[in-house]
C-alpha cells in the first residue's frame, strides 16, 4: 500500500515541480527575449516617428543606415531602390517574404537562415504613393535566443529529473510519520484484540461449564459465576479505556475547564481509596496545603489521580506506603504520587506510557491492562502540563505532575 502511495506522491510532487520549472523558464525566456529585442524595436519605431514628423530619412552613409536598411516599394510591389545589405536579385528571389501586407506593425522575416525585423509605412515620394520598409538584421539576437532556449530546455530536463528524484525521497520522508502512525494503529488493534479475546474466552468457557450442569445451584457454581463477573468487569474497563483512547486520538473528547478546589478533590479520592488500601495492608498519606484552586476539567483530573493511585497500589507490596502530595507556587500547580513499591528498571521508564505495555508479570500479582498511564499522559497533555517519572528498581516510583497556572483555553 505504501509503495503505491509513495509512487503517487512522487508523481504528484514531480508534476508540481516540473510545472513550476516550466513556468519559471517561460517567464525568464520571455523577459530576456523582450530585453534583447528592445533596442531593435526602438530603432525601427524611431525611424517611423522621424518620418511622420517630417524629418529627413537617414542618408546613405549615415550612422543609422549601418543599422537599419530602407526598402522602397511601389504600388505594384516592385523594389525602387537597393543598398549594401540588399540587392535587386536577392529581393526578387525572396519577394514574397519581404513584402509586408500590414503597416506600422513589427514583423519577423526569415530568409535563408537569416532573420530580420521590419516595419512598413506608406509615404509619398515625388507625389507618388510608395511603401517604405525599414529592416534591421536580428541574426545575432536570434542566435542568442536560440542558445538560451537550448539552455532552458536542458535546464528544464535536468530540473525535471532532479524533481523526480527529490520527489521520490520527499515522498518517503513524508510517509514516515504516516507509516509510524499506521504501525502504531496496527499494534493497537492487535493488542486490543488480544486483550479482549482473553476475557471473552474465559467468559465463554465458564458459561459452557454452567450450561453443562443446568440443575446445579448458584452456591455450587459461585466460583464460576464470580469469575464470569470478574472478567465482565475487566472487559468493561478495557472497552471503556479503549474508547477513551480512540476518542482522544480523533480529538472527539472535549475538555471542560473550570476552577475547582484541588485539595478537596484529593481529599475525596484519598477518602475513597484509604479503605481499600487498608484492606490490602497499605497506607495512603495525603499532604496538601489548602486552599489550592485548579483550572481544568475536574472529572479528568479525578480520573488522572485515580489512575496514578491505582497504579501505585498495584505495584506496592503489603505494608507499603503511598504518598499523595499537592503544592503550588507562583507559576505551577503540582501533584506528586510516590510509593515504596517494586520500582522500575531504567529501560522500562521510556515504555510505561506506551499502550498495553506491562512490566514483568513475575514481579507483580496484579493483572494490568497497560492502558492507564497512556490515558494519564493524554489528560496531562490536554491540560498543557508535563509529567516526570523517577524510579529506582526495588525501592519505589515517583510521578510528579506540573500544570501551568496560566489558563489555557
Secondary structure, 3 states (H helix, E strand, C coil): CHHHHHHHHHHHHHHHHHHHHHHHHHHHHHHHHHHHCHHHHHHHHHHHHHHHCCCCCCCCCCCHHHCEEEEEECCCCCECCCCCCCCHHHHHHCHHHHCCCCCCCCEEEEECCEEEEEEEEEEEECCEEEEEEEEEECHHHHHHHHHHHHHHHHHHHHHHHHHHHHHHHHHHHHHHHHHHHHHHHHHHHHHHHHHHHHHHHHHHHHHHHHHHCCCCCCCCCHHHHHHHHHHHHHHHHHHHHHHHHHHHHCCCCCCCCEEEEHHHHHHHHHHHHHHHHHHCCCEEEEECCCCCEEEECHHHHHHHHHHHHHHHHHCCCCCCEEEEEEEECCCEEEEEEEECCCCCCHHHHCCCCCCCCCCCHHHCCCCCCCCHHHHHHHHHHHCCCEEEEEEECCCEEEEEEEEECCCCC
